[in-house]
Amino acid sequence: MTRTQIQLTEEELKALRRLSAVTSKSIAELIRNGIDQFLAGNRIAQAQDRVERAIRVAGMFSSGSPDASTDHDRYLAEAFER
């Protein structure tokens, strides 16, 4: 990790201290979590990011149909008709 400094308003710091006490998480952890959520919501997906996400989910789901890999066009057409 890299150490950095930020400036917070008194209200922000008070709210973080209260949340830290309630969740038993450090203020630094809360800030990192908030940054992660912000970045996830504002991320402009690069081509490599899309490829990596696709690879991670490959094979995670099951259609329940034994012929889904061979008849996928028919299933897709049926889904669009609904």
C-alpha positions in Angstrom: 0.0 0.0 0.0 1.0 3.6 -0.5 0.5 6.1 2.2 -1.3 9.3 1.2 -2.9 12.3 2.9 -6.4 13.7 2.5 -8.2 16.6 4.0 -11.7 16.0 5.5 -14.3 18.3 6.9 -15.0 18.0 10.6 -18.4 16.5 9.8 -16.8 13.9 7.5 -14.3 12.9 10.1 -16.9 12.7 12.9 -19.1 10.5 10.7 -16.2 8.3 9.8 -15.3 7.9 13.5 -18.9 6.9 14.4 -19.0 4.4 11.5 -15.6 3.1 12.6 -16.8 2.5 16.1 -20.0 0.8 14.9 -18.3 -1.5 12.3 -15.0 -2.1 14.1 -13.2 -1.1 10.9 -10.4 1.5 10.8 -11.1 4.9 9.2 -8.5 4.0 6.6 -10.3 0.8 5.7 -13.6 2.7 5.4 -12.0 5.3 3.1 -10.4 2.6 1.0 -13.8 0.8 0.7 -15.5 4.0 -0.3 -12.9 4.7 -2.9 -13.2 1.1 -4.3 -17.0 1.6 -4.6 -16.6 5.0 -6.3 -14.1 3.6 -8.8 -16.3 0.5 -9.5 -19.2 2.8 -10.3 -17.2 5.1 -12.5 -14.9 2.7 -14.2 -14.4 3.1 -17.9 -13.9 -0.5 -19.0 -10.8 -1.1 -21.0 -10.7 -3.9 -23.5 -8.4 -6.0 -21.3 -10.8 -5.4 -18.3 -13.7 -6.7 -20.3 -11.7 -9.8 -21.4 -10.7 -10.5 -17.8 -14.3 -10.1 -16.5 -15.6 -12.5 -19.2 -13.0 -15.1 -18.4 -13.9 -14.9 -14.7 -17.5 -15.7 -15.3 -17.0 -18.3 -18.0 -18.6 -21.6 -16.8 -20.2 -20.1 -13.7 -23.8 -20.6 -14.9 -25.8 -23.5 -16.0 -28.8 -23.3 -18.3 -30.0 -26.7 -17.2 -30.4 -27.7 -20.8 -28.0 -30.4 -22.2 -28.1 -28.9 -25.7 -27.5 -25.2 -24.9 -24.1 -25.2 -26.5 -25.4 -26.5 -29.8 -28.8 -24.9 -29.9 -27.9 -21.5 -28.4 -29.2 -19.5 -31.4 -32.7 -21.1 -31.1 -32.7 -20.4 -27.3 -31.7 -16.8 -27.9 -34.4 -16.3 -30.6 -37.0 -17.8 -28.2 -35.9 -15.5 -25.4 -36.2 -12.4 -27.6 -39.7 -13.5 -28.7 -40.9 -13.4 -25.1 
